């Protein structure tokens, strides 16, 4: 199967730069052919000040190219769709650009972490696969690319709270994407947050 | 109650894809439940997820601006017919200059209506649609669903007419 293209939202990029246990923005090269960054997302992600903690963001921004490379600046969108979305109160400018580019270019994967937007947009655009950082970790684990899976889950949980149900939902999405099934027992072991977090304390 | 509408298209036909995603977006942000096929994993057979979406729908729509219904669209129509068991819920709008929908193996399972954006107006086509779908529904819920369908059909036809003008330019 050829690797798909994905469009990324600011929220996903932010969590990727905060997660220290794995270089997720490098690992996703395994899953996607390339990643598109809309103009508004680049604007939102660009730090306002030059502080040392913003170095990770500057590194990503420095890798963005036009029409080549893994991180690509995406400028083409459907203006009818964009205008329709931007007038919707529940959708912000970055999300409107992400969706209108996805619809215009037929891209069916969006990487996004903002919970409210995820719920709202996945209800409206059920043909688009919305993956958050938890789902990406699940997909990488299912494909055997995450040797420190537990550490990654613990690390992500410390910066972005989520429940066992969120983790389970992420694995179910990941199983659908990878066409790999886990037994009930395996699924339970990988998604029991209580067990994972307790292991870290012992 | 607003209807759930499945909007299909022939893959690779830019005008149809653009129209379908525009209509899906306009429907979605205006409170309609509008669904598109999932053709990422399967290009020639209908994906399980697409079957679920068709079975979740109240109507199946396609604006066939191209010369045919592709094999995958024919399969989707077959699935829709098995689900609805009512050709008036499967509406194929097509350009008589290009398409020959009447030769489709599923032609008796769908409602086909012609639209020539160069010499027909949208209101005329809506009248044609009203004439073939059952608008004498008595229940309030069904009536509301039909009104929702007609509203989206009107927008879809408008987008088609607009697309045709832009293509000419």
Interface residues (C-beta under 8 A of the other chain):
Chain A: X1 X4 X78 X80 X81 X84 X85 X87 X88 X91 X99 X100 X103 X104 X106 X108 X124 X125 X126 X127 X129
Chain B: X17 X18 X21 X22 X24 X25 X26 X28 X29 X35 X36 X37 X38 X40 X41 X53 X159
